[in-house]
Amino acid sequence: MLSVAMFAALPNLGAATLGWPDGVNVQAGYFNEADKGNIPIGWDLMKKFDRIGTVRIEIPPEQGVRLETMQGWIADANAHGFNVIATYHDYRGNGSDDPGQLLAAARWWRDNYAALAEAGPFTLNLMNEWGGHSLSPEQYADAYNKAIAIVREVYSGTIIVDIPGWAQETVTAAKASPLIEDSDIVFSVHIYSSAYVEQGPRRWMQPEDLVEFAKVDRPIIIGEFGGMREGGADWAALTDTARALGWTVLAWAWNGDGEGMNMVMPSWNDEHSPEAYYPSTYFAQVYARIGNAGASQMTLSVGESIRLGSWPSRYTFAIHGNCSWSIECDADWILGLSPLSGWGTEAISFQVPEYNGQNRREATITVRGEGIVRSFPVIQDAPAKAQSVELADETRE
């Protein structure tokens, strides 16, 4: 892992001048069998998280997603003020060395770019994760030269190009860079614990691989990074290195992942059209690595404790702050505690049933958020004690 001194010496290359904010990925096109991808994305909730400025939208035509649905994603993302990246995604081409897969993506863009652009501006990511670990620099460059030429028939803007090896082969991409004829491309790297550099070092990806890759004369982004999957790469250290290099980093994923890496719940795997979303327990670990994090703050509207009588009760307290948080309770008689996770200011409610015990009972509610812990007891009195407390309250009134 790089030291602070090494971070200070990192090169400030072209990638740092893109000016794109960090953000998240959205993969909606695999859900809602009746009308693929036509689901609520949760744009209003996303907008509340001010470190999210860019949205990378996965577009899978092979899933039968209607063009109008794709346009809706782009239009809504633009309407909410996000910088938009649109990525052609065909899972059959992930890691493929078949140039035909890449050329099919290029032809799809040629046929559909104009219609999608009517929905609002976006940067074109030619294809998600084309190219395997064994692809040579010459093969990679030749395939992209042909594909880019097709896209250029209709699109003159910046083209994002995922590097080979499921977007992990930095050495191959660096060698291929001078062979790629187009000057307006951005390389995209994908970071997970499973990230492996087969060509050159032949090991799990290391931060120094990114530092070395930064020497290419191209801008670079981290098109995906995530905190799960098995492997020996330190995804957090890699993402921190990319940020130190000035690269835009995009978390995987807001929603739509099939492996549990969903920042909000319900997951679209479980429910494709929920009435509302809330941050998942996975949210905090990736959100902490996008944007410029200010000092996290969190306070509760609760004093030293919450004290309730023996009768059934409902109580609401508030969390105030600028961080993501999760809630836990150590007693099963606290009912309906909700929501269990969230971000920023939120009202939290719970219920307690009638209590007929001989002694008071006590539970502890704990709120954890980005290194901050707040806890307080909830006390429910036994009937005799509750009666005396009630009379004392009446006397004060």
C-alpha positions as a Markdown table, in Angstrom:
| # | Residue | x | y | z |
|---|---|---|---|---|
| 1 | Met | 0.0 | 0.0 | 0.0 |
| 2 | Leu | 1.3 | 3.5 | -0.8 |
| 3 | Ser | 2.5 | 5.8 | 1.9 |
| 4 | Val | 1.3 | 9.4 | 2.4 |
| 5 | Ala | 4.6 | 10.6 | 1.0 |
| 6 | Met | 4.2 | 8.5 | -2.1 |
| 7 | Phe | 0.7 | 9.8 | -2.6 |
| 8 | Ala | 2.1 | 13.3 | -2.6 |
| 9 | Ala | 4.6 | 12.4 | -5.4 |
| 10 | Leu | 2.0 | 10.9 | -7.7 |
| 11 | Pro | 1.9 | 12.3 | -11.2 |
| 12 | Asn | -0.8 | 14.8 | -12.0 |
| 13 | Leu | -1.6 | 13.7 | -15.5 |
| 14 | Gly | -4.4 | 14.2 | -18.1 |
| 15 | Ala | -6.9 | 12.1 | -16.2 |
| 16 | Ala | -7.0 | 14.7 | -13.5 |
| 17 | Thr | -8.2 | 17.4 | -15.9 |
| 18 | Leu | -11.4 | 15.7 | -17.0 |
| 19 | Gly | -13.5 | 17.5 | -14.4 |
| 20 | Trp | -16.0 | 14.7 | -14.0 |
| 21 | Pro | -17.4 | 14.2 | -10.5 |
| 22 | Asp | -17.3 | 10.8 | -8.9 |
| 23 | Gly | -20.5 | 8.8 | -8.9 |
| 24 | Val | -22.3 | 5.4 | -9.2 |
| 25 | Asn | -23.3 | 2.8 | -11.7 |
| 26 | Val | -26.9 | 1.9 | -12.5 |
| 27 | Gln | -27.9 | -1.5 | -14.1 |
| 28 | Ala | -31.7 | -1.5 | -14.5 |
| 29 | Gly | -32.1 | -3.3 | -17.8 |
| 30 | Tyr | -32.2 | -6.8 | -16.4 |
| 31 | Phe | -35.3 | -6.3 | -14.3 |
| 32 | Asn | -39.1 | -6.3 | -14.8 |
| 33 | Glu | -39.8 | -9.1 | -17.2 |
| 34 | Ala | -43.0 | -7.4 | -18.4 |
| 35 | Asp | -41.2 | -4.3 | -19.5 |
| 36 | Lys | -37.4 | -4.7 | -19.1 |
| 37 | Gly | -35.7 | -1.8 | -17.3 |
| 38 | Asn | -38.9 | 0.3 | -16.9 |
| 39 | Ile | -38.6 | 0.6 | -13.1 |
| 40 | Pro | -38.2 | 3.5 | -10.6 |
| 41 | Ile | -34.5 | 4.3 | -10.3 |
| 42 | Gly | -34.6 | 6.4 | -7.2 |
| 43 | Trp | -33.2 | 9.6 | -8.7 |
| 44 | Asp | -34.6 | 11.8 | -6.0 |
| 45 | Leu | -32.9 | 9.8 | -3.3 |
| 46 | Met | -29.7 | 9.6 | -5.2 |
| 47 | Lys | -29.7 | 13.4 | -5.5 |
| 48 | Lys | -29.7 | 13.7 | -1.7 |
| 49 | Phe | -26.2 | 12.2 | -1.6 |
| 50 | Asp | -24.2 | 15.1 | -2.7 |
| 51 | Arg | -21.0 | 13.2 | -3.4 |
| 52 | Ile | -22.7 | 11.5 | -6.4 |
| 53 | Gly | -22.3 | 13.6 | -9.5 |
| 54 | Thr | -21.8 | 11.1 | -12.3 |
| 55 | Val | -24.1 | 8.2 | -13.3 |
| 56 | Arg | -22.8 | 5.4 | -15.5 |
| 57 | Ile | -25.9 | 3.7 | -17.0 |
| 58 | Glu | -25.6 | 0.2 | -18.3 |
| 59 | Ile | -27.6 | -0.3 | -21.5 |
| 60 | Pro | -28.2 | -3.9 | -22.5 |
| 61 | Pro | -30.1 | -4.1 | -25.8 |
| 62 | Glu | -29.9 | -7.9 | -25.9 |
| 63 | Gln | -32.3 | -7.9 | -22.9 |
| 64 | Gly | -35.1 | -6.4 | -25.0 |
| 65 | Val | -35.1 | -3.0 | -23.3 |
| 66 | Arg | -37.2 | -0.6 | -25.3 |
| 67 | Leu | -35.4 | 2.5 | -26.7 |
| 68 | Glu | -38.0 | 4.7 | -24.9 |
| 69 | Thr | -36.9 | 3.2 | -21.6 |
| 70 | Met | -33.2 | 3.9 | -22.4 |
| 71 | Gln | -34.1 | 7.4 | -23.3 |
| 72 | Gly | -36.0 | 7.8 | -20.0 |
| 73 | Trp | -32.9 | 6.8 | -18.0 |
| 74 | Ile | -30.8 | 9.4 | -19.8 |
| 75 | Ala | -33.4 | 12.1 | -19.6 |
| 76 | Asp | -34.1 | 11.6 | -15.9 |
| 77 | Ala | -30.4 | 11.5 | -15.0 |
| 78 | Asn | -29.9 | 14.8 | -16.9 |
| 79 | Ala | -33.0 | 16.3 | -15.3 |
| 80 | His | -31.5 | 15.6 | -11.9 |
| 81 | Gly | -28.3 | 17.3 | -12.8 |
| 82 | Phe | -26.0 | 14.3 | -13.2 |
| 83 | Asn | -23.1 | 13.9 | -15.6 |
| 84 | Val | -24.2 | 10.9 | -17.7 |
| 85 | Ile | -22.2 | 8.0 | -19.1 |
| 86 | Ala | -24.1 | 5.5 | -21.3 |
| 87 | Thr | -22.4 | 2.0 | -21.6 |
| 88 | Tyr | -23.3 | -0.6 | -24.1 |
| 89 | His | -23.6 | -3.8 | -22.1 |
| 90 | Asp | -23.9 | -7.4 | -23.5 |
| 91 | Tyr | -23.0 | -9.9 | -20.8 |
| 92 | Arg | -22.0 | -12.4 | -23.5 |
| 93 | Gly | -19.2 | -10.1 | -24.6 |
| 94 | Asn | -17.7 | -9.5 | -21.1 |
| 95 | Gly | -14.1 | -10.7 | -21.3 |
| 96 | Ser | -14.6 | -11.8 | -24.9 |
| 97 | Asp | -11.7 | -11.7 | -27.4 |
| 98 | Asp | -14.1 | -11.9 | -30.4 |
| 99 | Pro | -13.8 | -8.6 | -32.4 |
| 100 | Gly | -17.3 | -9.3 | -33.7 |
| 101 | Gln | -18.8 | -8.6 | -30.3 |
| 102 | Leu | -17.1 | -5.2 | -30.2 |
| 103 | Leu | -18.1 | -4.4 | -33.8 |
| 104 | Ala | -21.7 | -5.3 | -32.9 |
| 105 | Ala | -21.6 | -2.7 | -30.1 |
| 106 | Ala | -20.2 | -0.1 | -32.5 |
| 107 | Arg | -22.9 | -0.8 | -35.1 |
| 108 | Trp | -25.6 | -0.5 | -32.4 |
| 109 | Trp | -24.3 | 2.9 | -31.4 |
| 110 | Arg | -24.2 | 4.0 | -35.1 |
| 111 | Asp | -27.9 | 2.9 | -35.4 |
| 112 | Asn | -29.2 | 4.3 | -32.1 |
| 113 | Tyr | -27.0 | 7.2 | -30.9 |
| 114 | Ala | -29.0 | 9.9 | -32.5 |
| 115 | Ala | -32.2 | 8.7 | -30.8 |
| 116 | Leu | -30.6 | 8.4 | -27.4 |
| 117 | Ala | -29.0 | 11.8 | -27.7 |
| 118 | Glu | -32.5 | 13.3 | -28.1 |
| 119 | Ala | -33.0 | 12.4 | -24.4 |
| 120 | Gly | -30.0 | 14.5 | -23.3 |
| 121 | Pro | -26.2 | 14.7 | -23.4 |
| 122 | Phe | -24.0 | 11.7 | -22.4 |
| 123 | Thr | -20.5 | 10.4 | -22.8 |
| 124 | Leu | -20.4 | 7.2 | -24.8 |
| 125 | Asn | -18.7 | 4.1 | -23.2 |
| 126 | Leu | -18.3 | 1.9 | -26.3 |
| 127 | Met | -18.7 | -1.5 | -24.6 |
| 128 | Asn | -18.5 | -2.9 | -21.1 |
| 129 | Glu | -15.5 | -5.1 | -20.4 |
| 130 | Trp | -14.7 | -6.3 | -23.9 |
| 131 | Gly | -11.4 | -8.2 | -24.1 |
| 132 | Gly | -9.9 | -11.1 | -22.0 |
| 133 | His | -6.7 | -11.4 | -20.1 |
| 134 | Ser | -4.8 | -13.0 | -22.9 |
| 135 | Leu | -5.6 | -10.4 | -25.6 |
| 136 | Ser | -2.5 | -8.8 | -27.1 |
| 137 | Pro | -2.0 | -5.1 | -27.3 |
| 138 | Glu | -2.1 | -5.3 | -31.1 |
| 139 | Gln | -5.3 | -7.3 | -31.1 |
| 140 | Tyr | -6.9 | -4.9 | -28.7 |
| 141 | Ala | -5.9 | -1.8 | -30.6 |
| 142 | Asp | -6.9 | -3.2 | -34.0 |
| 143 | Ala | -10.4 | -4.2 | -32.8 |
| 144 | Tyr | -10.9 | -0.8 | -31.2 |
| 145 | Asn | -9.6 | 1.2 | -34.2 |
| 146 | Lys | -12.3 | -0.5 | -36.3 |
| 147 | Ala | -15.0 | -0.1 | -33.8 |
| 148 | Ile | -14.2 | 3.5 | -33.0 |
| 149 | Ala | -14.3 | 4.3 | -36.8 |
| 150 | Ile | -17.9 | 3.1 | -36.9 |
| 151 | Val | -19.0 | 5.1 | -33.9 |
| 152 | Arg | -17.3 | 8.2 | -35.3 |
| 153 | Glu | -19.8 | 8.1 | -38.2 |
| 154 | Val | -22.4 | 9.5 | -35.8 |
| 155 | Tyr | -20.6 | 10.7 | -32.6 |
| 156 | Ser | -17.8 | 13.2 | -32.3 |
| 157 | Gly | -17.5 | 13.3 | -28.5 |
| 158 | Thr | -15.2 | 11.6 | -26.0 |
| 159 | Ile | -15.3 | 7.8 | -26.1 |
| 160 | Ile | -14.7 | 5.7 | -23.0 |
| 161 | Val | -12.8 | 2.5 | -23.7 |
| 162 | Asp | -12.7 | -0.3 | -21.0 |
| 163 | Ile | -9.2 | -1.8 | -20.9 |
| 164 | Pro | -9.0 | -5.5 | -21.6 |
| 165 | Gly | -9.1 | -8.4 | -19.1 |
| 166 | Trp | -12.5 | -7.4 | -17.7 |
| 167 | Ala | -11.0 | -3.9 | -17.5 |
| 168 | Gln | -8.0 | -5.0 | -15.4 |
| 169 | Glu | -5.1 | -5.4 | -17.8 |
| 170 | Thr | -3.3 | -2.1 | -17.3 |
| 171 | Val | 0.0 | -3.3 | -19.0 |
| 172 | Thr | -1.8 | -4.5 | -22.2 |
| 173 | Ala | -3.7 | -1.2 | -22.4 |
| 174 | Ala | -0.6 | 0.9 | -21.9 |
| 175 | Lys | 1.2 | -0.9 | -24.7 |
| 176 | Ala | -1.9 | -0.6 | -26.9 |
| 177 | Ser | -2.4 | 3.1 | -26.3 |
| 178 | Pro | 0.0 | 4.4 | -29.0 |
| 179 | Leu | -1.6 | 2.0 | -31.5 |
| 180 | Ile | -5.1 | 3.4 | -31.0 |
| 181 | Glu | -5.5 | 6.1 | -33.6 |
| 182 | Asp | -8.3 | 8.2 | -32.1 |
| 183 | Ser | -7.0 | 10.9 | -29.8 |
| 184 | Asp | -10.2 | 11.6 | -27.8 |
| 185 | Ile | -10.6 | 8.4 | -25.8 |
| 186 | Val | -10.6 | 7.8 | -22.0 |
| 187 | Phe | -9.4 | 4.5 | -20.6 |
| 188 | Ser | -11.6 | 2.8 | -18.0 |
| 189 | Val | -10.4 | 0.5 | -15.3 |
| 190 | His | -12.6 | -1.7 | -13.1 |
| 191 | Ile | -11.5 | -2.4 | -9.5 |
| 192 | Tyr | -12.7 | -5.3 | -7.3 |
| 193 | Ser | -10.9 | -7.8 | -5.0 |
| 194 | Ser | -10.9 | -10.1 | -8.0 |
| 195 | Ala | -8.8 | -7.6 | -10.1 |
| 196 | Tyr | -5.9 | -9.5 | -11.6 |
| 197 | Val | -3.1 | -8.3 | -14.0 |
| 198 | Glu | -2.2 | -11.3 | -16.1 |
| 199 | Gln | 0.1 | -9.6 | -18.6 |
| 200 | Gly | 3.3 | -8.3 | -17.0 |
| 201 | Pro | 3.3 | -8.8 | -13.2 |
| 202 | Arg | 0.9 | -11.8 | -13.2 |
| 203 | Arg | -0.6 | -11.1 | -9.8 |
| 204 | Trp | -3.5 | -9.4 | -8.1 |
| 205 | Met | -3.7 | -5.8 | -9.0 |
| 206 | Gln | -1.6 | -3.5 | -6.9 |
| 207 | Pro | -1.7 | 0.3 | -6.4 |
| 208 | Glu | 1.6 | 0.6 | -8.2 |
| 209 | Asp | 0.0 | -0.8 | -11.3 |
| 210 | Leu | -2.3 | 2.2 | -11.4 |
| 211 | Val | 0.6 | 4.6 | -10.8 |
| 212 | Glu | 2.5 | 3.0 | -13.7 |
| 213 | Phe | -0.6 | 3.1 | -15.9 |
| 214 | Ala | -1.1 | 6.8 | -15.2 |
| 215 | Lys | 1.9 | 7.4 | -17.4 |
| 216 | Val | -0.1 | 6.8 | -20.6 |
| 217 | Asp | -1.0 | 9.9 | -22.5 |
| 218 | Arg | -4.7 | 9.3 | -22.0 |
| 219 | Pro | -7.2 | 10.3 | -19.4 |
| 220 | Ile | -8.3 | 7.4 | -17.1 |
| 221 | Ile | -11.3 | 6.8 | -14.9 |
| 222 | Ile | -12.4 | 4.0 | -12.6 |
| 223 | Gly | -15.6 | 3.0 | -14.4 |
| 224 | Glu | -16.5 | 0.5 | -11.6 |
| 225 | Phe | -15.2 | -0.3 | -8.1 |
| 226 | Gly | -16.9 | -2.5 | -5.5 |
| 227 | Gly | -16.3 | -3.8 | -2.1 |
| 228 | Met | -17.2 | -7.4 | -2.6 |
| 229 | Arg | -16.1 | -10.5 | -4.6 |
| 230 | Glu | -13.3 | -12.9 | -3.7 |
| 231 | Gly | -9.7 | -12.3 | -4.5 |
| 232 | Gly | -6.4 | -10.9 | -3.3 |
| 233 | Ala | -6.6 | -7.3 | -4.6 |
| 234 | Asp | -7.1 | -4.5 | -2.0 |
| 235 | Trp | -10.0 | -2.7 | -3.7 |
| 236 | Ala | -10.0 | 0.1 | -1.1 |
| 237 | Ala | -6.3 | 0.8 | -1.5 |
| 238 | Leu | -6.6 | 0.7 | -5.3 |
| 239 | Thr | -9.6 | 3.1 | -5.2 |
| 240 | Asp | -7.7 | 5.5 | -2.9 |
| 241 | Thr | -4.7 | 5.5 | -5.2 |
| 242 | Ala | -7.0 | 6.3 | -8.2 |
| 243 | Arg | -8.5 | 9.2 | -6.3 |
| 244 | Ala | -5.0 | 10.4 | -5.4 |
| 245 | Leu | -4.2 | 10.3 | -9.1 |
| 246 | Gly | -7.1 | 12.6 | -9.8 |
| 247 | Trp | -9.2 | 10.0 | -11.6 |
| 248 | Thr | -13.0 | 9.9 | -11.5 |
| 249 | Val | -14.2 | 6.9 | -9.6 |
| 250 | Leu | -17.7 | 5.3 | -10.0 |
| 251 | Ala | -19.0 | 2.9 | -7.4 |
| 252 | Trp | -20.7 | -0.4 | -8.3 |
| 253 | Ala | -23.6 | -0.2 | -8.0 |
| 254 | Trp | -26.5 | 2.0 | -7.0 |
| 255 | Asn | -28.8 | -0.9 | -7.7 |
| 256 | Gly | -29.0 | -3.8 | -10.2 |
| 257 | Asp | -26.1 | -6.0 | -9.1 |
| 258 | Gly | -26.7 | -9.7 | -8.9 |
| 259 | Glu | -24.0 | -10.3 | -6.2 |
| 260 | Gly | -25.3 | -8.1 | -3.4 |
| 261 | Met | -23.3 | -5.0 | -4.2 |
| 262 | Asn | -26.4 | -2.7 | -4.2 |
| 263 | Met | -26.1 | 0.6 | -2.4 |
| 264 | Val | -29.9 | 0.9 | -1.9 |
| 265 | Met | -32.6 | -1.6 | -1.0 |
| 266 | Pro | -34.8 | -3.2 | -1.9 |
| 267 | Ser | -32.5 | -4.8 | -4.5 |
| 268 | Trp | -34.1 | -5.0 | -7.9 |
| 269 | Asn | -33.3 | -8.7 | -7.7 |
| 270 | Asp | -36.0 | -8.9 | -5.0 |
| 271 | Glu | -38.4 | -6.2 | -6.0 |
| 272 | His | -38.2 | -4.3 | -9.3 |
| 273 | Ser | -40.7 | -1.5 | -8.5 |
| 274 | Pro | -40.6 | -0.7 | -4.8 |
| 275 | Glu | -42.4 | 2.3 | -3.4 |
| 276 | Ala | -39.3 | 3.7 | -1.7 |
| 277 | Tyr | -35.6 | 2.9 | -1.3 |
| 278 | Tyr | -33.2 | 3.1 | 1.6 |
| 279 | Pro | -29.4 | 2.8 | 1.9 |
| 280 | Ser | -28.1 | -0.7 | 2.4 |
| 281 | Thr | -25.4 | -1.8 | 4.8 |
| 282 | Tyr | -23.1 | -2.0 | 1.7 |
| 283 | Phe | -23.7 | 1.7 | 1.0 |
| 284 | Ala | -21.3 | 3.3 | 3.5 |
| 285 | Gln | -18.2 | 1.4 | 2.5 |
| 286 | Val | -18.3 | 2.6 | -1.2 |
| 287 | Tyr | -19.9 | 6.0 | -0.6 |
| 288 | Ala | -17.0 | 6.8 | 1.7 |
| 289 | Arg | -14.7 | 6.6 | -1.3 |
| 290 | Ile | -16.4 | 8.9 | -3.7 |
| 291 | Gly | -16.5 | 12.7 | -3.8 |
| 292 | Asn | -14.9 | 15.0 | -1.2 |
| 293 | Ala | -15.9 | 13.7 | 2.2 |
| 294 | Gly | -16.3 | 16.5 | 4.8 |
| 295 | Ala | -16.1 | 15.7 | 8.5 |
| 296 | Ser | -18.9 | 13.3 | 9.3 |
| 297 | Gln | -21.4 | 14.5 | 11.9 |
| 298 | Met | -24.3 | 12.8 | 13.6 |
| 299 | Thr | -26.5 | 13.7 | 16.5 |
| 300 | Leu | -29.7 | 12.2 | 18.0 |
| 301 | Ser | -32.8 | 14.0 | 19.3 |
| 302 | Val | -32.7 | 11.6 | 22.3 |
| 303 | Gly | -31.4 | 12.8 | 25.7 |
| 304 | Glu | -29.9 | 10.3 | 28.0 |
| 305 | Ser | -32.7 | 7.7 | 27.6 |
| 306 | Ile | -36.2 | 7.0 | 26.4 |
| 307 | Arg | -38.5 | 6.0 | 29.3 |
| 308 | Leu | -41.9 | 4.4 | 28.5 |
| 309 | Gly | -44.8 | 3.1 | 30.6 |
| 310 | Ser | -46.0 | -0.5 | 30.7 |
| 311 | Trp | -48.8 | 0.2 | 28.2 |
| 312 | Pro | -48.3 | -0.2 | 24.4 |
| 313 | Ser | -46.4 | 2.8 | 23.0 |
| 314 | Arg | -45.0 | 4.2 | 19.8 |
| 315 | Tyr | -42.0 | 6.5 | 19.8 |
| 316 | Thr | -40.1 | 8.5 | 17.2 |
| 317 | Phe | -36.6 | 10.0 | 17.5 |
| 318 | Ala | -34.5 | 11.8 | 14.9 |
| 319 | Ile | -31.0 | 11.4 | 13.5 |
| 320 | His | -29.3 | 14.5 | 12.3 |
| 321 | Gly | -26.1 | 14.5 | 10.3 |
| 322 | Asn | -24.2 | 14.3 | 7.1 |
| 323 | Cys | -23.2 | 10.6 | 7.0 |
| 324 | Ser | -24.7 | 7.2 | 6.2 |
| 325 | Trp | -25.8 | 5.2 | 9.2 |
| 326 | Ser | -27.2 | 1.9 | 10.4 |
| 327 | Ile | -29.3 | 1.0 | 13.4 |
| 328 | Glu | -29.3 | -2.1 | 15.7 |
| 329 | Cys | -31.1 | -3.1 | 18.9 |
| 330 | Asp | -30.2 | -5.7 | 21.5 |
| 331 | Ala | -33.8 | -6.6 | 22.5 |
| 332 | Asp | -36.6 | -8.4 | 20.6 |
| 333 | Trp | -39.4 | -6.5 | 22.4 |
| 334 | Ile | -38.5 | -3.3 | 20.5 |
| 335 | Leu | -40.8 | -3.8 | 17.5 |
| 336 | Gly | -40.8 | -2.3 | 14.0 |
| 337 | Leu | -37.6 | -0.2 | 14.4 |
| 338 | Ser | -37.5 | 1.6 | 11.0 |
| 339 | Pro | -35.6 | 2.5 | 8.9 |
| 340 | Leu | -32.6 | 0.4 | 9.9 |
| 341 | Ser | -30.2 | 2.3 | 7.6 |
| 342 | Gly | -30.1 | 5.7 | 5.9 |
| 343 | Trp | -28.2 | 8.8 | 5.2 |
| 344 | Gly | -28.4 | 12.3 | 6.8 |
| 345 | Thr | -31.4 | 13.5 | 8.7 |
| 346 | Glu | -34.2 | 11.0 | 9.2 |
| 347 | Ala | -37.1 | 10.2 | 11.6 |
| 348 | Ile | -36.9 | 6.7 | 13.2 |
| 349 | Ser | -39.9 | 5.0 | 14.8 |
| 350 | Phe | -40.5 | 1.9 | 16.9 |
| 351 | Gln | -43.1 | 0.4 | 19.0 |
| 352 | Val | -43.2 | -1.5 | 22.4 |
| 353 | Pro | -46.0 | -3.9 | 23.5 |
| 354 | Glu | -47.8 | -3.9 | 26.8 |
| 355 | Tyr | -45.5 | -5.1 | 29.6 |
| 356 | Asn | -46.7 | -7.1 | 32.7 |
| 357 | Gly | -43.4 | -8.0 | 34.2 |
| 358 | Gln | -42.3 | -7.4 | 37.8 |
| 359 | Asn | -39.2 | -5.3 | 37.0 |
| 360 | Arg | -38.5 | -2.7 | 34.4 |
| 361 | Arg | -36.8 | -3.9 | 31.2 |
| 362 | Glu | -34.2 | -2.1 | 29.2 |
| 363 | Ala | -32.9 | -2.2 | 25.6 |
| 364 | Thr | -30.1 | -0.4 | 23.9 |
| 365 | Ile | -30.5 | 1.2 | 20.5 |
| 366 | Thr | -27.2 | 1.9 | 18.7 |
| 367 | Val | -26.7 | 4.1 | 15.7 |
| 368 | Arg | -23.4 | 3.7 | 13.7 |
| 369 | Gly | -22.3 | 6.0 | 11.0 |
| 370 | Glu | -18.9 | 6.5 | 9.3 |
| 371 | Gly | -16.8 | 6.1 | 12.4 |
| 372 | Ile | -19.4 | 7.6 | 14.8 |
| 373 | Val | -21.3 | 5.6 | 17.3 |
| 374 | Arg | -24.4 | 6.9 | 19.3 |
| 375 | Ser | -26.4 | 4.7 | 21.7 |
| 376 | Phe | -29.1 | 5.2 | 24.3 |
| 377 | Pro | -31.3 | 3.0 | 26.5 |
| 378 | Val | -35.0 | 2.5 | 26.1 |
| 379 | Ile | -36.6 | 1.7 | 29.4 |
| 380 | Gln | -40.1 | 0.2 | 29.8 |
| 381 | Asp | -41.3 | 0.3 | 33.4 |
| 382 | Ala | -43.1 | -2.5 | 35.2 |
| 383 | Pro | -46.8 | -1.7 | 35.9 |
| 384 | Ala | -46.4 | -0.5 | 39.5 |
| 385 | Lys | -43.4 | 1.8 | 38.6 |
| 386 | Ala | -45.2 | 3.0 | 35.5 |
| 387 | Gln | -48.2 | 4.0 | 37.6 |
| 388 | Ser | -46.1 | 6.1 | 40.0 |
| 389 | Val | -44.3 | 7.7 | 37.1 |
| 390 | Glu | -47.6 | 8.6 | 35.5 |
| 391 | Leu | -49.0 | 10.1 | 38.7 |
| 392 | Ala | -45.8 | 12.2 | 39.1 |
| 393 | Asp | -46.2 | 13.5 | 35.6 |
| 394 | Glu | -49.8 | 14.5 | 36.3 |
| 395 | Thr | -48.8 | 16.3 | 39.5 |
| 396 | Arg | -46.2 | 18.4 | 37.5 |
| 397 | Glu | -48.9 | 19.4 | 35.1 |
